Amino acid sequence: MTDLSHLARPGAEIAVRVTPRASRNAVVVEAGAIRVYVTVVPEGGRATAAVVKLLARALGVAKSRLTLIRGETARDKLFRLD
């Protein structure tokens, strides 16, 4: 798992690109962009919940500190760290 703890500061906005139905759960940085791969299907918000869980673990913060600002049903999501 990629360590993103250097981004964990209050008020930071973190843009991610999500790939649902991947073969594994992972958070990677490719060409300066954060990509999150989750194995769950994008139905009923399950993929977004899995993204929050993985991103919080990579940042080293509680899931409750991440707020989804934009992209509830999109592959490109923007989170704010409270």
Secondary structure, DSSP 4 states (H G I P E B T S, - for coil): ----GGG--TT-EEEEEEE-S-SS-EEEEETTEEEEE-SS-SSTTHHHHHHHHHHHHHHTS-GGGEEEEE-SSSSEEEEEE-
